[in-house]
Amino acid sequence: MAALRTESAADRVIVVGAGLAGVATALHLAPLPVLLLGPGLGATASAMAQGGIAVAMGPGDDPACHAADTLAAGAGLCDPDIVAVVTGAGSALVEDLLRRGVPFDRDADGVLERGLEAAHDRPRILHAGGDATGHTVLRTLTDHVAMAHHVTRQADLIARRLAVTDGRVTGLWAVRADGAPVFLAARAVVLATGGVGGLYAATTNPRGACGSGLALAARAGAVLRDLEFVQFHPTAIATGADPMPLATEALRGAGAVLVEETGARLMAGSPQGDLAPRDVVARAIHAARAEGRSVFLDARAAVGADFARRFPTVHRLCRAAGLDPAREAIPVRPAAHYHMGGVAVDAQGRTSLPGLHACGEVASTGLHGANRLASNSLLEALAFARWIAQDILSATAPAHPAPPLPAPSLASGVSPDQFAGLRAVMDRHVGVVRSAGGLEQALRRLAPHAAADDAHLVASLVALAALDRRESRGGHFRADHPAPAPEARHSTVTLAGAFPRLAAFAPVPEVA
């Protein structure tokens, strides 16, 4: 291995991840020096977000109504205080984006347009660029980062391990593109690495979204929470692409319907119809496909010739696959889309380890509970980015000890065939419908590689949490326990607590 280099900065904050959570946090941290690690705009889940930002700022709406919808979707596991403060912050956050130049869509009178999505009781979804909200917002903030003198971007560094000294995170070890290791000291580290969708063969996430932040936090000893709750978006476009393009929920909000090949309405028996919660719709499509019945999203009557104008991203994705959504129904299937679980944090985004914060999808904030309400994720990232920055700015910078030596092994990864096998296992056994037998099979395949590979570690922890939750709630459905338990409870885990459980499924060497 190449010699270890050390780079130090007394007041530096390292933000790992350059999606919306990462860039927003970096901007709010001024004037502290920030090192922003992560890929470019197109490699983040934020850039792929089509739906929009849920915010109660229109006539007849208020944060209390938004909070009620969020709590209902979360199936008993939301933190009501967090829900209240996040939904209450929406208007101010949108005003900040407007000041920064985000071009939200407006009607002919210049009023912000508001769309309707599943499980919202009224239209409150703001869009930018039609169905390109995530990309538009992220591009605007990324432009601000490029002009910010306090932010240094470094795309060629990959974070591998957090450094913990006397119980506090004091920086991290990373590797450069050429494999050279480097230790980076910091007064604080913020994880903004996104979710776990890349662990599934069918996903709308970038393939790099494999829970790297969860692995960093777990190996450092942080508490993780509610890892079993994975949201499967019901309407990924089923054309064989990887990642799968998404047919935004806003299409159903605009009147598009789910149909079978016969033309029969799939959700006709549901009280909320095609706008039922995502887990309900995903299971309905999953059940139909399991019986050999294909499912389609039909927007011909509701949107028709106006498709390209109203939904340019979906239109472009469909045309690239040889489909004309104005004239044809779109084949769809569920795909891993969002992780409600994550690193447990408090109202300031602080993890159980001093010096470590988490923002965005990698964090378990208490907002989403067991099932995320549509378009709440961008709102959450923006809110916690501000609060995390305020918390770091108000804290006294700790003394920086020397980097702990020797450096840990920074190797991580398995062969492409092994990774493909992992994704197939997660799809089959840790997907929309789960059972004890399938989860145990998954753990026997995954656990032997958990020590050496971060993706297998995170996949194992998700499967283990799903095995332990012997009920169905929100995004977690057990065929052998189809009803919710009488009392809602969170699940928490540390690597020290999980390791003996993983070892029971296969001989596993000591976790680095």
N, C-alpha and C positions, 0 to 999 in steps of 0.2 A: 504494500500500500504506500501511496505517496505520503510525504511528510505532512503532518498536521499544521496548517496555517491558523493563526489567530488574528481576528480583526476586532477592534474594540471601539466603543463610543460611549462615553459616560451617560448621556441622556437618551441614547437611541432606543426607539421602539421598533421591534420587528413585527411586521404584519405578514402572515403566511397565507397567501391567496389573493388574487387580483380580480375577483368578481365584485358584485355590488357591495357586499359586506366589507370586503377588504379595501376597496378604493374609497368608500365613504368614510371608513374609520381613519384611513391615512389622511384624508383632507381635514377632518375634524381635529386631528392631533397637532396641528400647527400651534406654536412654532417649534415643537419638539422635532428633532431629526427622525425620519421614518425610513426604514429599509423595507420596501415592498417586494415580496417574493411571489412569483407566480407567472403563468403563461399570459399570452396576449388575449385580446378581447374575444376572439372567436372560440377559445378553448374553455369557456366558463358556462355553467348552467344559467347564470344570470342573463347572458347574451341570448340564450335560447328561449327565455321566458316570453310567452306570447300574451298571456292573460291580461295582466295589468296590475294596478295598485288599488287595493280596496281602501277607501277612505270615506267617512261619513261627513260630507260637507255640502250636500245638496239640499234643496227644499224638501221638507218632510222626512229628513233623515237626521240622525244624531249618533254620537259615539255609543250611547247606551244601546241603541238598536243593533249597531255593528257588534258590540260586545255580546249581546244576547245570541246572535247568529254564530259567533265564534265559539261560545260556550256550548251551544247545542251540537255543533259539529264535533267538538272535542270529546264527547262521550264520557264526561265526568272526570277527565284528567287535566283540564286546563287549570291554571292558577288564576282565580278571578281577579286578583290585584294586578297581575301582569296584563291580563286581557284589558282591564280598564285603562291602564296607563298607556298601553300601545295604541288602542283604538282612539283614545283621547288625544294622542300626539299626531294623528294623521294629517289634520289640516295644516299644522305648522310645518310638517315635513314636506308636504306638497308645495307650500309657499316657498320653502327653501329651494326646491328643485326648479320652480318657475324662475326664481331669481338667478339661478345658475344657467338658465337657458334651455331647460328641457321643454321640447315643443309638444305638450299634451294636445290631444285631438280636441277640436272645438266644433260647435255647430255653426250654422250660417250667421248666427247672431253673435258669435264669439264666446259663447258660454261653453265651459268644459263639458264634453260629452261623458255620460255615465252609462256603462253597460251592466247587464245582469248576468250573473253566473250562479252555478248550482249552490243551493243552501243559503243564499242571500235572500232576504225577504223583500228587497227593493234594489233598484239599480244604483250601484255605488262604485263601479270599477272604472278607474281612469285608464285610458290607453294613450300611447304615443306611437305614431307610425302605424296606426291600425292594430295589427296583431304582432308588432315588433317592439313592444314596450320595453322589455328587458334590454334588448340591444340598444335602443335609442337612449334610455336613461344611462346605461353603462358607458356608452360612447361619450355622452356629454360629460360625465364625471371623470372619465379617463382623460379627456382633453384638459380638464382642470388639473388633474394630477401631473400631466406633462408640463404644465406651467408653474407648478408649485415648487418653490425653491427648497422646501423642507423635505421633499420626498425623493428618494432615489429608488428607481426600479431596477430589479435584477432578475431577469428571466432564466439565467443559466444556473441558478442555485436551486437545489432540491433539498428541502428540510428532511432530515432523517431521524434525529433524536433531540429531545429537549434536554437541556442541562439543568439539573436540580442540585442545589447546594444548600445544606441545612434547611431542607424543606421548601425552598423557594426556587422558582424558575429564574435562571440568570442568563439565559441565552439558548442557543441551539447549535447542534452540529449539522452541517449541510455538506453536500457533495456538488462539485461543479460538473459541467457536461463531460469533461475529460476524466471524471472519476476522482479528482483531487479533493480531499476532505478539507473542511475549514470550520473553525469554531467562531461563532459570532456572539459576542456579549451583548446584552441588552438590559435596560431597566425594566422592560416588560415585553412579553410576546403575546400577540393576538392571533388566534387561529381563525381563519376565514376560508377554509379549504373546501367547503361545499359538502355534498352528500355521499351516498353509497350506491347510486343507481348503476354505476359501471360494473358493479359486482354481479349484475344480472344480464343474461343474454338478450332479453328484451327490455330496453330502457330508452328513455328520452334524454338521458343525461350524457354529457361527454364521456368517452370511455375512460378518461382519467379520473372520473369521480368515484374513487374506490375507498373512500373513508380514510385517507391518509392522515387527516387531522385527528380522527378518533384513535388511530394507532399511535400517533405522537403522544396524545394525552394519556392513553391507557398505559403505555410503556413507562411514562413518567410517574404513574401512580394516581392520576386524577380519577374522580368518580364520573362514571357514565350513567345515563338514565334513559329508560324506555326505548332501548335499542330495537325491540321487536316491532315497533310501529313504523312500517314502510307504506307509503301511499303509492298505489298503482293507478296511474291515470288511465281512465277507461278507453280513451280514444286516441291511442297512438296509431299512426297510419301504417297499415300492415302491407308494406311493399318489399320487405326483406332488407331494408337499410339498417346500418348499425353506426351510430345510434338511430333510433326510429324517429322520424319526424312526427310532430304533434299536431293534431287537429284541435285547436284551442276550444275550451269549454264555452267560450263566448259564442261559438257557432250555435250551440244548443240554446244559449241565452237569446240568440236571434231567431230561434224557431226551428233549427235543424232537428231532425228526429233520427232515432236509432231504429233500423229495420233489419229484418232477415231477408234472405234471398227471395222469399215468397212475397215480400212487401209488408209482412205483418209487423206491427209495432212491437219492438222488444220490451219496452217499459210500460206498456199499456196497463199492466196490473199494479203499478206502483202509485201510491198516492201523490207523489211529487213528479211522476212521469219521467221525462228525459232530464229533468233538473234535480233528480234525486242525488244525495251525496255520492261522492266519487266511489267509496267502497261498495255501496249498493249497486251502482251501475257496473263497476268492474267485475263484481261477482256474477252479475247477470250475463255479461258478455262471456266471461270465463266458462260459465255453465253451458251456454249455447255452443261454444267452440268445442268443449269437451264431448259434446254429443254430435260433433261434425257439422254444426250449423254455422255458417259464416255470418258476420254482422257488419252492417254498413251504416255510415252516417250520411243521411240524405238531406242536403241543403238546397236541393233544386227548387222547391216551391218557396222556401222561406227567404233565400238569398238570390239564387239564380244568376242572372246576368250581372248582378252587382257584386259578385263574389270577389273579383280581382281588386276592386276598389276598397271594399270593406275589410277583406282579409288577404292582403297581398302576400304575406309570408306563407300561409297555408296554400294559397293559389300557386305560388312559385314551387313549393315542395311537391304538390300534386302534379303539376305539369312536368317537373323533372322526372317523376315516376311514370309518366305517360298517361296521367289521368286528367280529365277536365271536370273539376268539381261543380261547375255551373251546369253540366249536362249529365254527370255520372255520380252515383253514390260512392262514397269513399270507404274502402275496406278498413276496418279498425279492430284493434285488440288491446287489452290492458298491457301496460308496460311500467316498470319501476320508474317512479317520477320524483318522489320527495321523501326524505327521511325525517319523521317527526322526532325520533330519538336523537341523542347526541351527548356531548359533554355537558354535564349538569352545571348550570350557571345561576347566579342570583340576578337581582334587578339591575345591577351595574355590569352584567356580563362577566363577573368574576367566577372562575372555576374554584374547585376545592384546593388548588395549589396557588399560593401567593405568587404574584408575578405573571400569571397566565390568565388571559381572557379568551372568550370564544364568541364569535358573532356570525349570524346567518345560519345556514342549514346545519353546520357542524355542531351548533349549540342546541341544548334542550333548555329553552327559556321558561316554559310553562304556558306559552301562548297557544300552541296547537293542540295540546293534549294528545288524544289517541287518533285524531284525524284532522288534518289541516283544512281550514276553510279556504276556498279558492281565492287566490290573489292576496292572501295575507303574508306571504313570505317576503316579498319585496318591502312591504311596510315594516315587517319585523327587522329586517336587515338595516334599514335606514334608521329606525328608532334606536336599536342597540348600538349601532356605530357611533351615534352621538353620545350616548350615555357611557359607553366604554371609554371614549376619548376624554370625556369630562372626568371620569374616575381616575384615569392615568395622569391627566394634567394636574389634578388636585393632590396627588400623592407625592410624598417626598421620595426622591430617587434613592434607592438603596445603594450601599457600597457594593462595588463589583469585585467579587473574589476571582482568583485565578481560575481558569477552566479546569474542571475535574479531569484528572488524567489517571490511567490511560484512557484514551477515547474509546467508546464502545464500537463494536462492529457496525459499520454503516451500510453493509450490504443488505439489499432487500430485493426480492423478486424471484419469480419462478419462470419456467419455460412457457412459451406461448401456448403449448398444448395443455399444460397444467392450468393455466389461467382460463382457457376456454372450458376446461372441465369444471372449474370452480363456478363459472357463470351458468353452465348448464345445470349444475346441482342446485344453485340458488333459485333458478327459474322453476325447477321441478318440485323442490321440496320446501323452499322458504319463500314461496310466491304468494299469489292471491289467496289460495286455499292451502292450509297446512294441517298436519296431523303428527301425533307423537312418533309414529313409525317412520314417516318421511323425514322428520327433523333429526331423529337418531341416525338415519342413514346419511343425512347430510353431514352431521358431526363426525361420523366415522371417516368420511372422505376429506373433510376440511381440517380437523384438529391436528393431524400429523405434520402439517406444514405451518401451523400458527406461529411457532417460535421464529422461523426464518423469514416469513413473508408477511408483510403488513396486510395485504388483501385477504389472505387466509385467516389472519388473526381477527380482523373486523367481521368477516363473514361468519366465523365460528361464534363470535360474541352475539351477533344478531340471531343466529340459529339457536343458541343456548337460551337467550332471553325468550324467544318464541316457544321453546319447549317448556320453559318454566311457567309461562302464562297459560294456565289451563282454563281459558275462557275465550270468548270472542268479543272484541271491543274495537270500534273504529277500524283502523287499517289492518288490524290483526284478526284473522278469522281461522278458527280451528274447527275442522270438520268433525272431530271427535269431542269437541266442547263448543257447540254452536251458539250457546246462550251466554250473555254477560254474567259475571259473578255479581252477587248482591251488593258488594262493596267495591268501589273503584280504588285501585292502589297503583302506585308507581313501582317500577322495578329499577334498582340501582345495582351497579357492579363496579368492582375494581379488578384489575388484572390479577392481583394477588388472590382475590376471592374466586375468580373464574378459573384460574390455572388448574387447581385440583380437579375441577369438573371436566375440563378439556382432557386432562390426562386419563380420565376414566374411559374415554372413547377411543384413545389410541396412545401408545407410548409417545410422549412429547418431550424433547430435551428442554432444558431450562431456558425460559424466555429471556432474551437479552434486554 
